């Protein structure tokens, strides 16, 4: 089994890289999907979030109001760190569970915006960092999410820096161009990995 960790900040194109790898036959484990699963009603992670942030982060049916929580944590680094310290251990556990379900001869991609030590860095064979210019990232996120320029900029500023991603990566994918240009980079790295 070969495990590739794909990481990068919001708007970098990390998920597009994972989709391209899936088109080459890789099995993708998406940490964002797992992050949504672990905060569903009745899950321990949600209990911990409510204990820390209060019931104001729940909607009228007792589900996590992700928009409300985002509004809190993306303006306050300490609160974002608190949220991450709650959720990361559960996400790591889920990633490891998912890897165990996949056949030994498969290529696995772990797609995670935050390259956590346990459940990402310690389980992947190589880390691919996807980076793009800040203005390109802001434009992409505004187009797909309806967030304002300042809201996207706040999110980018609250995340890890490109310098951090570069410092941990084995391969760097610069994604300022077209999807076709991106695909060619991914294809090159994917097949180099096996030679």
C-alpha positions as CSV (number, residue, x, y, z in Angstrom):
1,X,0.0,0.0,0.0
2,X,1.2,3.5,-0.9
3,X,-0.3,6.3,1.1
4,X,-0.1,9.9,-0.2
5,X,-1.0,12.8,2.1
6,X,-2.4,15.7,0.2
7,X,-2.6,19.0,2.1
8,X,-3.0,22.7,1.5
9,X,-5.1,25.7,2.6
10,X,-8.5,26.8,1.6
11,X,-8.8,27.6,-2.2
12,X,-5.4,25.9,-3.0
13,X,-7.0,23.1,-5.0
14,X,-6.2,20.3,-2.6
15,X,-9.5,18.6,-3.3
16,X,-9.1,18.9,-7.0
17,X,-5.7,17.2,-6.7
18,X,-7.4,14.3,-4.8
19,X,-10.1,14.0,-7.4
20,X,-7.4,13.7,-10.1
21,X,-5.6,11.1,-8.1
22,X,-8.9,9.2,-7.7
23,X,-9.2,9.2,-11.5
24,X,-5.9,7.4,-11.6
25,X,-7.4,4.7,-9.3
26,X,-6.4,6.0,-5.9
27,X,-8.7,5.5,-2.9
28,X,-9.4,8.9,-1.3
29,X,-10.0,9.4,2.4
30,X,-11.3,13.0,2.8
31,X,-10.7,14.4,6.3
32,X,-13.3,17.1,5.7
33,X,-16.0,14.4,5.2
34,X,-14.8,12.7,8.4
35,X,-14.8,16.0,10.3
36,X,-18.5,16.4,9.5
37,X,-19.2,12.8,10.6
38,X,-17.6,13.2,14.0
39,X,-19.6,16.3,14.9
40,X,-23.0,14.7,14.2
41,X,-25.7,14.5,16.9
42,X,-24.8,12.0,19.6
43,X,-21.0,12.0,18.8
44,X,-18.5,12.6,21.5
45,X,-16.7,15.3,19.6
46,X,-20.0,17.3,19.5
47,X,-20.4,16.9,23.2
48,X,-16.9,18.3,23.8
49,X,-17.6,21.2,21.4
50,X,-20.8,22.1,23.2
51,X,-19.0,21.9,26.6
52,X,-16.4,24.3,25.4
53,X,-18.4,26.7,23.2
54,X,-21.8,26.5,24.8
55,X,-25.2,25.6,23.3
56,X,-25.2,28.7,21.1
57,X,-23.3,26.7,18.5
58,X,-26.3,24.3,18.0
59,X,-29.3,24.9,15.8
60,X,-32.9,24.5,17.0
61,X,-32.7,20.7,16.4
62,X,-29.5,20.2,18.4
63,X,-27.2,19.8,15.4
64,X,-24.0,21.7,15.1
65,X,-24.5,25.1,13.3
66,X,-21.3,25.0,11.3
67,X,-21.7,28.6,10.1
68,X,-22.1,29.9,13.6
69,X,-19.1,28.0,14.9
70,X,-17.0,29.2,11.9
71,X,-18.0,32.8,12.6
72,X,-16.5,32.3,16.2
73,X,-13.3,30.4,15.5
74,X,-12.1,32.2,12.3
75,X,-12.0,35.4,14.3
76,X,-10.2,34.1,17.4
77,X,-7.0,32.0,17.1
78,X,-7.3,30.6,20.6
79,X,-10.8,29.3,20.0
80,X,-9.8,27.8,16.7
81,X,-6.9,26.0,18.5
82,X,-9.5,24.7,21.1
83,X,-11.8,23.4,18.3
84,X,-8.8,21.7,16.6
85,X,-7.7,20.1,19.8
86,X,-11.2,18.6,20.3
87,X,-11.7,17.4,16.7
88,X,-8.3,16.3,15.5
89,X,-8.0,13.2,17.8
90,X,-11.4,11.9,16.5
91,X,-10.5,12.7,12.8
92,X,-7.1,10.9,13.3
93,X,-8.9,7.8,14.7
94,X,-11.3,7.8,11.7
95,X,-8.5,8.2,9.1
96,X,-6.6,5.2,10.6
97,X,-9.9,3.1,10.7
98,X,-10.5,4.0,7.0
99,X,-7.0,3.0,5.9
100,X,-7.4,-0.4,7.6
101,X,-10.5,-1.1,5.4
102,X,-8.5,-0.6,2.2
103,X,-6.7,-3.5,0.4
104,X,-3.0,-3.7,0.8
105,X,-2.3,-3.3,-2.9
106,X,-4.2,0.0,-3.3
107,X,-2.9,3.5,-3.5
108,X,-4.5,5.6,-0.7
109,X,-4.8,9.4,-0.6
110,X,-5.4,11.1,2.7
111,X,-6.8,14.6,1.8
112,X,-6.5,16.9,4.9
113,X,-6.3,20.7,5.1
114,X,-4.4,20.4,8.4
115,X,-1.5,18.0,8.4
116,X,-1.9,16.7,12.0
117,X,0.9,14.7,13.5
118,X,-1.1,11.6,14.5
119,X,-3.4,10.3,11.7
120,X,-1.7,12.1,8.9
121,X,2.0,12.8,9.1
122,X,2.6,9.5,10.9
123,X,0.6,7.3,8.5
124,X,1.5,8.7,5.0
125,X,4.5,7.7,2.9
126,X,4.8,11.1,1.3
127,X,3.2,14.5,1.7
128,X,2.1,16.6,-1.3
129,X,1.5,20.3,-0.5
130,X,-0.8,22.2,-2.8
131,X,-0.2,25.9,-2.9
132,X,-1.5,28.9,-4.9
133,X,-1.2,32.7,-4.8
134,X,-3.4,34.3,-2.2
135,X,-5.5,36.3,-4.7
136,X,-6.1,33.2,-6.8
137,X,-7.3,31.4,-3.6
138,X,-9.6,34.2,-2.5
139,X,-11.2,34.4,-5.9
140,X,-11.8,30.6,-6.0
141,X,-13.4,30.5,-2.6
142,X,-15.5,33.6,-3.2
143,X,-16.9,32.0,-6.4
144,X,-17.8,28.7,-4.8
145,X,-19.0,29.8,-1.3
146,X,-20.6,33.3,-1.5
147,X,-18.2,34.6,1.2
148,X,-16.9,38.1,1.0
149,X,-13.3,39.0,0.2
150,X,-12.6,39.8,3.8
151,X,-14.3,36.6,5.1
152,X,-12.1,34.5,2.8
153,X,-9.0,36.5,3.8
154,X,-9.8,35.9,7.5
155,X,-10.0,32.2,6.9
156,X,-6.7,32.1,4.9
157,X,-5.0,34.2,7.6
158,X,-6.2,31.8,10.4
159,X,-4.8,28.8,8.6
160,X,-1.3,27.4,8.3
161,X,1.1,29.4,6.1
162,X,2.5,28.2,2.7
163,X,5.9,28.2,4.4
164,X,4.7,25.6,6.9
165,X,3.2,23.4,4.1
166,X,6.4,23.6,2.1
167,X,8.5,22.7,5.2
168,X,6.7,19.3,5.6
169,X,6.2,18.4,2.0
170,X,7.9,15.8,-0.2
171,X,6.3,17.2,-3.3
172,X,4.9,20.7,-4.0
173,X,2.1,21.4,-6.5
174,X,1.7,25.0,-7.5
175,X,-1.9,25.5,-8.6
176,X,-2.3,29.0,-10.2
177,X,-3.3,27.8,-13.6
178,X,-5.9,25.6,-15.3
179,X,-7.2,22.2,-14.2
180,X,-5.4,20.7,-17.2
181,X,-2.0,22.2,-16.0
182,X,-2.8,20.9,-12.6
183,X,-3.6,17.4,-13.9
184,X,-0.2,17.2,-15.7
185,X,1.7,18.1,-12.5
186,X,-0.3,15.5,-10.5
187,X,0.2,12.9,-13.2
188,X,3.9,13.5,-13.3
189,X,4.3,13.2,-9.5
190,X,2.0,10.2,-9.3
191,X,3.9,8.1,-11.8
192,X,7.3,9.3,-10.5
193,X,6.2,8.0,-7.1
194,X,6.1,4.5,-8.5
195,X,9.4,4.4,-10.4
